[in-house]
Amino acid sequence: YCAALGLVYFLRGRGLGRLASYGAGLLLAFSGYWLTLFSAGHLGWFQWMTYGVFAFGLADRALAGGRLRHWILLGAVLAWGSFYQPDLWLLFTVFTFAYFVFALVREKNGDGFWRRFASGSAAALAVFLAIGMPSFRNALSEDLAGRDRQIESGQTLGGAVPADDARWIFVTNWSLPPAETLELLVPRLNGDTSCPFTLALGRRGGRDVKPYTGALGRPLGAKSGNWRQHSLYAGLVTCVLAAIGLAAGFRRREVAFFAVCAFVFWLFSLGRNCETVYRIVYALPFGDYLRAPVKWLHLAEFCLAVLAAYGIEAASSLKGAKFMAPALALAVLAGAADLARVDRLYCAPQDVKCEYTFVPRAQALAANAKIAGSVGDYACVAVPRARPERGTPYAGGFTAKTAMFALSALATLFALALAAAGLFRGGRR
């Protein structure tokens, strides 16, 4: 819900009404791919969104003559997000920078603008580096090396391939099949999930969870097989409202910006299914490390929510529409309920004290194991996790790495103190 509040903060700063801002925030919070990624184990995504979405609103306020705290908090939220889900953090940081440039062109005017811009951007950069340095160091020294090892080991390549093609195939696995774009509008188009654990718990809980039969996650050249653990449903109501916003051309430049971005991000999500375009992404710095092009749909979801906000604003501004606001509020609530109805199918709560694995059902019964659910002849059993030993002294000493973490912590405390001074005070500024 911090992501929803971040979107509200951004939209209110752009002058949109409460109905449009809070309505779009609610729709984003329950958007299918945005919310159900937890089922694929990417919990860092939810930690990123706690901070990352606020960057758009802070960029607006900083460029529109905001105080120094807006610049400092802009650097802080971008850095805080870097500690979690680094691939998606990189995509959204680049997107934030694109919006920053767009807003800069829009806002540059008045005496002293460039002086304020220079001092503010320097402060933002200093805080960004001070807080994020441990994360950046870890990403460059460990995450990239880990990705290289995955590629060298041939994970998810679908068989023997020439060495020159291995990296391209690895990176473009989980490319969105073009036909499955329809799932943005139509839920459960090809079932729900490939995860046997979620299927087992869904059946045990009486939910009609269906095996996913589409092609997302299918190895290159294979005629069958897949692996998907999340929804792609962005919501029929969200898409209709976004179409209204686009058609109405409300605040045309901003609508055009987010519409073009949504289209480009969708093209990127096709990956090797639109190879001519994705080769551009692949050739960019770190582009050959960004696995699973479908993740670009997260950015498209954000754009759709923004366009939906403009659609709500345009519809509520119609003259003579006395009952339009209540009708739109009901539509938003219905859209959120519809998204939640689909999202719940991916709910697979786990006991954090246990690990889960599938074994033959007869073996589980013979061992009197704790069965969480079953699929076919296999049972999902819970195995208690080994408890970590206590009392092990820290023997790392004060190293450059711990010094960077200390600096990061101090910079974080400083940014939080500024936030406590009144982030939401003063309207747009």
SULFENTA-V730578 format. One record per residue. OMEGA is omega in whole degrees, 0 to 359 (* if undefined). NEAR is the number of other ideal C-beta (glycine too) atoms within 8 Angstrom. Layout:
BEGIN
omega & near
OMEGA & NEAR
OMEGA & NEAR
END
This chain:
BEGIN
omega & near
172 & 5
176 & 9
178 & 14
178 & 11
176 & 9
178 & 16
176 & 18
180 & 12
179 & 11
185 & 14
176 & 14
176 & 12
177 & 11
175 & 10
179 & 5
182 & 10
182 & 7
182 & 6
180 & 13
185 & 14
182 & 14
177 & 9
178 & 14
177 & 16
179 & 16
180 & 12
177 & 18
183 & 14
183 & 12
180 & 13
194 & 16
182 & 16
180 & 14
186 & 14
190 & 12
178 & 12
177 & 11
181 & 11
177 & 13
176 & 7
183 & 6
184 & 8
178 & 7
178 & 8
182 & 13
175 & 9
177 & 11
187 & 14
176 & 12
183 & 9
196 & 13
185 & 15
179 & 12
183 & 12
181 & 15
179 & 12
179 & 12
177 & 12
177 & 13
184 & 13
179 & 12
182 & 12
182 & 12
177 & 9
181 & 7
181 & 11
182 & 5
182 & 8
178 & 11
177 & 12
182 & 13
179 & 14
175 & 14
177 & 13
183 & 16
184 & 15
177 & 13
180 & 15
179 & 16
181 & 11
185 & 15
181 & 13
186 & 8
175 & 10
189 & 10
181 & 10
178 & 10
175 & 11
181 & 13
180 & 10
182 & 13
177 & 14
176 & 11
178 & 8
178 & 11
179 & 13
177 & 8
178 & 9
179 & 11
178 & 10
177 & 8
180 & 9
178 & 11
178 & 10
181 & 7
190 & 7
188 & 9
176 & 8
176 & 4
179 & 5
175 & 3
183 & 6
185 & 11
175 & 7
178 & 7
180 & 9
182 & 11
181 & 8
180 & 9
181 & 13
176 & 9
178 & 8
179 & 12
181 & 13
180 & 9
179 & 9
179 & 15
181 & 12
182 & 9
181 & 12
190 & 14
186 & 13
178 & 11
180 & 11
181 & 11
179 & 9
180 & 10
181 & 9
183 & 11
185 & 8
186 & 7
185 & 8
181 & 9
178 & 11
177 & 8
177 & 8
178 & 10
179 & 8
178 & 8
181 & 9
180 & 11
180 & 6
176 & 6
181 & 6
174 & 7
179 & 6
178 & 13
177 & 9
182 & 6
179 & 3
175 & 10
184 & 5
182 & 5
182 & 4
188 & 8
183 & 12
179 & 8
181 & 10
180 & 13
184 & 13
185 & 11
169 & 13
188 & 13
169 & 11
183 & 14
172 & 14
185 & 9
182 & 8
183 & 5
172 & 13
181 & 8
181 & 8
173 & 13
181 & 9
186 & 7
183 & 8
171 & 9
185 & 11
179 & 8
183 & 8
188 & 9
189 & 12
174 & 15
187 & 10
181 & 9
179 & 10
179 & 12
177 & 14
182 & 13
180 & 14
178 & 14
179 & 14
180 & 12
181 & 9
178 & 6
178 & 4
183 & 8
180 & 5
185 & 10
176 & 7
178 & 8
184 & 12
181 & 6
187 & 11
180 & 7
183 & 14
179 & 10
180 & 9
181 & 10
178 & 11
180 & 5
180 & 8
179 & 2
181 & 5
180 & 7
172 & 12
178 & 7
184 & 10
184 & 12
176 & 12
171 & 14
187 & 12
179 & 14
177 & 13
178 & 13
180 & 9
179 & 13
182 & 15
178 & 13
179 & 9
177 & 17
177 & 13
177 & 10
178 & 11
179 & 17
181 & 12
181 & 6
179 & 11
183 & 6
185 & 10
196 & 7
185 & 7
182 & 7
177 & 9
179 & 15
180 & 8
184 & 10
177 & 11
178 & 11
179 & 8
180 & 13
180 & 13
180 & 8
180 & 8
176 & 13
178 & 12
179 & 9
182 & 12
179 & 14
176 & 14
183 & 13
174 & 12
171 & 9
193 & 10
182 & 7
180 & 5
187 & 10
174 & 15
177 & 8
178 & 7
183 & 11
183 & 11
181 & 6
176 & 7
182 & 3
179 & 8
179 & 9
173 & 8
185 & 9
182 & 13
174 & 9
180 & 7
181 & 16
181 & 12
176 & 12
178 & 12
175 & 13
180 & 13
177 & 13
176 & 14
179 & 13
179 & 13
179 & 13
179 & 15
178 & 16
179 & 13
177 & 17
177 & 17
178 & 17
175 & 17
177 & 17
181 & 16
180 & 14
181 & 12
182 & 13
181 & 13
180 & 6
180 & 8
177 & 4
180 & 4
187 & 8
185 & 4
184 & 6
183 & 10
177 & 8
180 & 7
179 & 8
178 & 13
178 & 10
179 & 8
179 & 10
179 & 14
178 & 9
178 & 9
178 & 14
179 & 12
178 & 8
177 & 12
180 & 16
178 & 9
179 & 7
182 & 12
186 & 13
180 & 8
182 & 13
182 & 14
180 & 8
182 & 10
182 & 4
172 & 6
185 & 5
179 & 5
184 & 5
168 & 11
185 & 7
179 & 10
180 & 7
177 & 9
176 & 10
186 & 8
180 & 11
179 & 7
180 & 8
180 & 12
180 & 10
180 & 6
182 & 6
183 & 4
177 & 11
185 & 6
179 & 11
181 & 11
181 & 13
174 & 11
182 & 10
180 & 4
182 & 5
179 & 11
176 & 14
184 & 16
179 & 13
179 & 11
181 & 9
178 & 7
175 & 8
181 & 4
180 & 4
178 & 4
180 & 5
175 & 4
178 & 4
183 & 5
176 & 4
184 & 4
185 & 4
182 & 5
179 & 5
183 & 4
177 & 7
181 & 5
179 & 8
177 & 10
179 & 9
178 & 11
178 & 9
177 & 8
178 & 10
180 & 14
179 & 8
178 & 9
178 & 13
178 & 11
179 & 8
180 & 10
178 & 14
177 & 8
177 & 8
179 & 10
180 & 9
181 & 6
174 & 7
181 & 6
186 & 7
184 & 4
171 & 4
174 & 5
184 & 4
183 & 10
* & 8
END
